[in-house]
Structures are given as structure tokens and as C-alpha cells.
Amino acid sequence: MGQASLTIFLYRIATDRYTFNQVPTVSQDTNGKFYEVPPPQSLNLNYIMVPYSKDAETELVYTDQLRDLFYNIPVLKGVNLANTLKQAGNQKISIVPNDPPMEKIHNLWTGFSQKPYRLSLFYDLVPVFIPGRNIRPVTMTQNAQIGSPEKVSEEDKEVVDG
């Protein structure tokens, strides 16, 4: 086999429609202050992988090896998932094969000026969580009166009415 390389190109970032509409959470810091933490952005990352070699046979071998790799390891988790991704709330990221129609492949390859079509593999990483940015302080209710106004004592009414 000859000298070979692999190009991995992120060609699309899309919102994951199944997990994008999460609600914010409230967290408390070590000083007892409360903060509203926005939900993470939930993204799908679409990749094209192109093996390059001086001979077509080597490219086919590498393509086959890539398919085997992602068949045997269809999920990034544990030691295969970077700590920064774990800290962002990712417990696992699925590696999903994507077989786009030839028209889409053709349109994608025409974007690479003066590069002829090459045998390519398409995979999506789904979902990938990116932490929200706009953390806001919130005021939490410390005391609440539960019950109907008729059951409030005269002493409590004076405090409320003031």
C-alpha cells in the first residue's frame, strides 16, 4: 500500500430537532446565590471523510477500515469522549452513518473548487451539547404562605399589609 491520508471535513452544523427545546435549570453557587442556567445548544455535526492515496485500492482499504471502525464503535463515551465534551453535558455522542442522495453529494463536491469527486464516507455526530452562555442570577422565594387567605392569622395579615 502506498502513502495515504484521511481528510475529515465538517460540512454542516444543524440544530438537533429532538433535544433542542429543553428548559433552563436553576443552580446554586457556593455563596448561596441562585442562577438560571440556560439549556445547552443541541447540535448535529455532519462530517465527510475522504481517504486519499496514490492508488485506488489503498483508498478502498481505508474506506473499509473506517466503516468497520464506526460499526464497532458507534458511540463516543467514556475514555473515547474528551473531558471538555463530558463537562458540557455529553454522556455519549452517537456516530451515525449518513447516506445522502447522489445529488447532495454532487452539490457538496462542487463546492470544492477544482477537486474531482472522491469516494467519501458521511457520518453524523448526534447530539452534541454545547453549554448555554447567558447565565443569569435569579431571586428565589425564601418563605411562602400556603393556604387560603381566610386561614391567615391577624398577626400575619399585619406583616403582609404592613
CYANA upper distance limits for C-alpha pairs under 8 A (distance plus 0.5 A):
  1 MET  CA     58 THR  CA      6.30
  2 GLY  CA     53 SER  CA      7.08
  2 GLY  CA     54 LYS  CA      6.85
  2 GLY  CA     55 ASP  CA      7.48
  2 GLY  CA     58 THR  CA      7.35
  3 GLN  CA     53 SER  CA      6.53
  3 GLN  CA     54 LYS  CA      7.47
  4 ALA  CA     51 PRO  CA      7.63
  4 ALA  CA     52 TYR  CA      6.00
  4 ALA  CA     53 SER  CA      4.88
  4 ALA  CA     54 LYS  CA      7.79
  4 ALA  CA     58 THR  CA      7.89
  4 ALA  CA     59 GLU  CA      8.11
  5 SER  CA     51 PRO  CA      6.31
  5 SER  CA     52 TYR  CA      5.66
  5 SER  CA     53 SER  CA      7.05
  6 LEU  CA     49 MET  CA      7.36
  6 LEU  CA     50 VAL  CA      6.17
  6 LEU  CA     51 PRO  CA      4.85
  6 LEU  CA     52 TYR  CA      6.46
  7 THR  CA     49 MET  CA      6.17
  7 THR  CA     50 VAL  CA      5.63
  7 THR  CA     51 PRO  CA      6.79
  7 THR  CA     52 TYR  CA      8.11
  8 ILE  CA     47 TYR  CA      7.19
  8 ILE  CA     48 ILE  CA      6.40
  8 ILE  CA     49 MET  CA      5.07
  8 ILE  CA     50 VAL  CA      7.04
  9 PHE  CA     47 TYR  CA      6.01
  9 PHE  CA     48 ILE  CA      5.78
  9 PHE  CA     49 MET  CA      6.90
 10 LEU  CA     45 LEU  CA      7.45
 10 LEU  CA     46 ASN  CA      6.38
 10 LEU  CA     47 TYR  CA      5.01
 10 LEU  CA     48 ILE  CA      7.08
 11 TYR  CA     46 ASN  CA      6.44
 11 TYR  CA     47 TYR  CA      6.30
 11 TYR  CA     48 ILE  CA      7.46
 12 ARG  CA     45 LEU  CA      6.63
 12 ARG  CA     46 ASN  CA      5.58
 12 ARG  CA     47 TYR  CA      7.72
 13 ILE  CA     43 LEU  CA      7.15
 13 ILE  CA     44 ASN  CA      6.37
 13 ILE  CA     45 LEU  CA      5.41
 13 ILE  CA     46 ASN  CA      6.86
 14 ALA  CA     43 LEU  CA      6.05
 14 ALA  CA     44 ASN  CA      5.63
 14 ALA  CA     45 LEU  CA      7.10
 15 THR  CA     20 PHE  CA      7.24
 15 THR  CA     41 GLN  CA      8.19
 15 THR  CA     42 SER  CA      6.42
 15 THR  CA     43 LEU  CA      5.01
 15 THR  CA     44 ASN  CA      6.51
 16 ASP  CA     20 PHE  CA      6.25
 16 ASP  CA     42 SER  CA      5.91
 16 ASP  CA     43 LEU  CA      5.35
 16 ASP  CA     44 ASN  CA      5.97
 16 ASP  CA    126 VAL  CA      7.95
 16 ASP  CA    127 PRO  CA      6.82
 17 ARG  CA     21 ASN  CA      8.42
 19 THR  CA     42 SER  CA      6.72
 19 THR  CA    127 PRO  CA      8.31
 20 PHE  CA     41 GLN  CA      7.10
 20 PHE  CA     42 SER  CA      5.73
 20 PHE  CA     43 LEU  CA      8.40
 22 GLN  CA     39 PRO  CA      6.32
 22 GLN  CA     40 PRO  CA      8.49
 23 VAL  CA     38 PRO  CA      7.72
 23 VAL  CA     39 PRO  CA      6.43
 24 PRO  CA     36 GLU  CA      6.96
 24 PRO  CA     37 VAL  CA      6.01
 24 PRO  CA     38 PRO  CA      4.91
 24 PRO  CA     39 PRO  CA      5.45
 25 THR  CA     36 GLU  CA      6.25
 25 THR  CA     37 VAL  CA      5.72
 25 THR  CA     38 PRO  CA      7.07
 25 THR  CA     39 PRO  CA      7.65
 26 VAL  CA     34 PHE  CA      7.09
 26 VAL  CA     35 TYR  CA      5.98
 26 VAL  CA     36 GLU  CA      5.03
 26 VAL  CA     37 VAL  CA      6.36
 27 SER  CA     34 PHE  CA      6.10
 27 SER  CA     35 TYR  CA      5.78
 27 SER  CA     36 GLU  CA      6.98
 27 SER  CA     37 VAL  CA      7.41
 28 GLN  CA     32 GLY  CA      6.28
 28 GLN  CA     33 LYS  CA      5.97
 28 GLN  CA     34 PHE  CA      4.91
 28 GLN  CA     35 TYR  CA      6.74
 29 ASP  CA     33 LYS  CA      6.06
 29 ASP  CA     34 PHE  CA      7.01
 29 ASP  CA     35 TYR  CA      8.31
 33 LYS  CA    137 PRO  CA      7.96
 33 LYS  CA    138 VAL  CA      8.49
 34 PHE  CA    137 PRO  CA      6.41
 34 PHE  CA    138 VAL  CA      6.11
 34 PHE  CA    139 THR  CA      7.31
 34 PHE  CA    140 MET  CA      7.52
 35 TYR  CA    135 ILE  CA      6.95
 35 TYR  CA    136 ARG  CA      5.91
 35 TYR  CA    137 PRO  CA      4.75
 35 TYR  CA    138 VAL  CA      5.79
 36 GLU  CA    135 ILE  CA      6.23
 36 GLU  CA    136 ARG  CA      5.75
 36 GLU  CA    137 PRO  CA      6.65
 36 GLU  CA    138 VAL  CA      6.76
 37 VAL  CA    132 GLY  CA      7.66
 37 VAL  CA    134 ASN  CA      7.77
 37 VAL  CA    135 ILE  CA      5.47
 37 VAL  CA    136 ARG  CA      7.44
 38 PRO  CA    131 PRO  CA      8.46
 38 PRO  CA    132 GLY  CA      5.70
 38 PRO  CA    133 ARG  CA      7.62
 38 PRO  CA    134 ASN  CA      7.11
 38 PRO  CA    135 ILE  CA      6.94
 39 PRO  CA    131 PRO  CA      7.57
 39 PRO  CA    132 GLY  CA      6.23
 40 PRO  CA     88 ALA  CA      8.33
 40 PRO  CA     89 GLY  CA      8.45
 40 PRO  CA    129 PHE  CA      6.11
 40 PRO  CA    130 ILE  CA      5.70
 40 PRO  CA    131 PRO  CA      4.84
 40 PRO  CA    132 GLY  CA      5.16
 41 GLN  CA    129 PHE  CA      6.04
 41 GLN  CA    130 ILE  CA      5.51
 41 GLN  CA    131 PRO  CA      6.80
 41 GLN  CA    132 GLY  CA      6.78
 42 SER  CA    127 PRO  CA      6.50
 42 SER  CA    128 VAL  CA      6.21
 42 SER  CA    129 PHE  CA      5.23
 42 SER  CA    130 ILE  CA      7.05
 43 LEU  CA    126 VAL  CA      7.32
 43 LEU  CA    127 PRO  CA      5.96
 43 LEU  CA    128 VAL  CA      5.58
 43 LEU  CA    129 PHE  CA      6.83
 43 LEU  CA    130 ILE  CA      8.23
 44 ASN  CA    124 ASP  CA      7.07
 44 ASN  CA    125 LEU  CA      6.30
 44 ASN  CA    126 VAL  CA      5.33
 44 ASN  CA    127 PRO  CA      5.84
 44 ASN  CA    128 VAL  CA      6.72
 45 LEU  CA    124 ASP  CA      5.99
 45 LEU  CA    125 LEU  CA      5.63
 45 LEU  CA    126 VAL  CA      7.18
 45 LEU  CA    127 PRO  CA      8.42
 45 LEU  CA    128 VAL  CA      7.99
 46 ASN  CA    122 PHE  CA      7.84
 46 ASN  CA    123 TYR  CA      6.57
 46 ASN  CA    124 ASP  CA      4.96
 46 ASN  CA    125 LEU  CA      7.08
 47 TYR  CA    122 PHE  CA      6.23
 47 TYR  CA    123 TYR  CA      5.84
 47 TYR  CA    124 ASP  CA      6.51
 47 TYR  CA    125 LEU  CA      8.49
 48 ILE  CA    120 SER  CA      6.98
 48 ILE  CA    121 LEU  CA      6.19
 48 ILE  CA    122 PHE  CA      5.11
 48 ILE  CA    123 TYR  CA      7.05
 49 MET  CA    120 SER  CA      6.12
 49 MET  CA    121 LEU  CA      5.58
 49 MET  CA    122 PHE  CA      6.80
 49 MET  CA    123 TYR  CA      8.45
 50 VAL  CA    118 ARG  CA      7.42
 50 VAL  CA    119 LEU  CA      7.02
 50 VAL  CA    120 SER  CA      5.33
 50 VAL  CA    121 LEU  CA      7.07
 51 PRO  CA     59 GLU  CA      6.01
 51 PRO  CA     62 TYR  CA      7.01
 51 PRO  CA     63 THR  CA      7.16
 51 PRO  CA    119 LEU  CA      8.03
 51 PRO  CA    120 SER  CA      7.83
 52 TYR  CA     59 GLU  CA      6.50
 53 SER  CA     58 THR  CA      6.77
 53 SER  CA     59 GLU  CA      6.33
 54 LYS  CA     58 THR  CA      8.34
 55 ASP  CA     59 GLU  CA      7.35
 56 ALA  CA     60 LEU  CA      6.79
 57 GLU  CA     61 VAL  CA      6.79
 58 THR  CA     62 TYR  CA      6.74
 59 GLU  CA     63 THR  CA      6.55
 59 GLU  CA    119 LEU  CA      8.44
 60 LEU  CA     64 ASP  CA      6.61
 61 VAL  CA     65 GLN  CA      6.69
 62 TYR  CA     66 LEU  CA      6.62
 63 THR  CA     67 ARG  CA      6.81
 63 THR  CA    120 SER  CA      8.32
 63 THR  CA    121 LEU  CA      7.90
 64 ASP  CA     68 ASP  CA      6.74
 65 GLN  CA     69 LEU  CA      6.59
 66 LEU  CA     70 PHE  CA      6.82
 67 ARG  CA     71 TYR  CA      6.54
 68 ASP  CA     72 ASN  CA      6.58
 69 LEU  CA     73 ILE  CA      6.44
 70 PHE  CA     74 PRO  CA      5.63
 70 PHE  CA     95 ILE  CA      7.42
 74 PRO  CA     94 SER  CA      6.53
 74 PRO  CA     95 ILE  CA      5.57
 74 PRO  CA     96 VAL  CA      7.49
 75 VAL  CA     92 LYS  CA      6.92
 75 VAL  CA     93 ILE  CA      6.06
 75 VAL  CA     94 SER  CA      4.84
 75 VAL  CA     95 ILE  CA      6.00
 76 LEU  CA     80 ASN  CA      5.92
 76 LEU  CA     81 LEU  CA      5.90
 76 LEU  CA     92 LYS  CA      6.00
 76 LEU  CA     93 ILE  CA      5.58
 76 LEU  CA     94 SER  CA      6.79
 76 LEU  CA     95 ILE  CA      7.81
 77 LYS  CA     81 LEU  CA      5.35
 77 LYS  CA     91 GLN  CA      6.85
 77 LYS  CA     92 LYS  CA      5.16
 77 LYS  CA     93 ILE  CA      7.25
 78 GLY  CA     91 GLN  CA      8.34
 78 GLY  CA     92 LYS  CA      8.27
 81 LEU  CA     85 LEU  CA      7.16
 81 LEU  CA     86 LYS  CA      7.39
 81 LEU  CA     92 LYS  CA      7.87
 82 ALA  CA     86 LYS  CA      7.00
 83 ASN  CA     87 GLN  CA      6.57
 84 THR  CA     88 ALA  CA      6.80
 85 LEU  CA     89 GLY  CA      7.28
 85 LEU  CA     90 ASN  CA      6.15
 85 LEU  CA    129 PHE  CA      8.19
 86 LYS  CA     90 ASN  CA      5.28
 86 LYS  CA     91 GLN  CA      6.50
 88 ALA  CA    129 PHE  CA      6.82
 88 ALA  CA    130 ILE  CA      6.41
 88 ALA  CA    131 PRO  CA      5.97
 89 GLY  CA    129 PHE  CA      6.82
 89 GLY  CA    130 ILE  CA      8.34
 89 GLY  CA    131 PRO  CA      8.11
 90 ASN  CA    128 VAL  CA      7.20
 90 ASN  CA    129 PHE  CA      6.46
 93 ILE  CA    125 LEU  CA      6.68
 93 ILE  CA    126 VAL  CA      6.12
 93 ILE  CA    127 PRO  CA      6.47
 93 ILE  CA    128 VAL  CA      6.82
 94 SER  CA    124 ASP  CA      8.36
 94 SER  CA    125 LEU  CA      6.06
 94 SER  CA    126 VAL  CA      5.74
 94 SER  CA    127 PRO  CA      7.52
 95 ILE  CA    123 TYR  CA      6.95
 95 ILE  CA    124 ASP  CA      6.25
 95 ILE  CA    125 LEU  CA      5.35
 95 ILE  CA    126 VAL  CA      7.22
 96 VAL  CA    123 TYR  CA      5.99
 96 VAL  CA    124 ASP  CA      5.60
 96 VAL  CA    125 LEU  CA      6.89
 96 VAL  CA    126 VAL  CA      7.91
 97 PRO  CA    122 PHE  CA      6.62
 97 PRO  CA    123 TYR  CA      5.00
 97 PRO  CA    124 ASP  CA      6.87
 98 ASN  CA    121 LEU  CA      8.45
 98 ASN  CA    122 PHE  CA      5.61
 98 ASN  CA    123 TYR  CA      5.61
 98 ASN  CA    124 ASP  CA      6.99
 99 ASP  CA    122 PHE  CA      6.96
100 PRO  CA    104 LYS  CA      6.70
100 PRO  CA    105 ILE  CA      7.09
100 PRO  CA    122 PHE  CA      8.28
101 PRO  CA    105 ILE  CA      7.01
102 MET  CA    106 HIS  CA      6.46
103 GLU  CA    107 ASN  CA      6.65
104 LYS  CA    108 LEU  CA      6.62
105 ILE  CA    109 TRP  CA      6.68
106 HIS  CA    110 THR  CA      6.68
106 HIS  CA    117 TYR  CA      8.26
107 ASN  CA    111 GLY  CA      7.26
108 LEU  CA    112 PHE  CA      7.94
109 TRP  CA    115 LYS  CA      7.96
109 TRP  CA    116 PRO  CA      7.94
109 TRP  CA    117 TYR  CA      6.63
110 THR  CA    115 LYS  CA      8.39
147 GLY  CA    151 LYS  CA      7.24
147 GLY  CA    152 VAL  CA      8.30
148 SER  CA    152 VAL  CA      7.75
152 VAL  CA    156 ASP  CA      6.80
152 VAL  CA    157 LYS  CA      7.13
153 SER  CA    157 LYS  CA      6.86
154 GLU  CA    158 GLU  CA      6.97
155 GLU  CA    159 VAL  CA      7.27
156 ASP  CA    160 VAL  CA      6.85
157 LYS  CA    161 ASP  CA      6.38
157 LYS  CA    162 GLY  CA      8.44
158 GLU  CA    162 GLY  CA      5.92
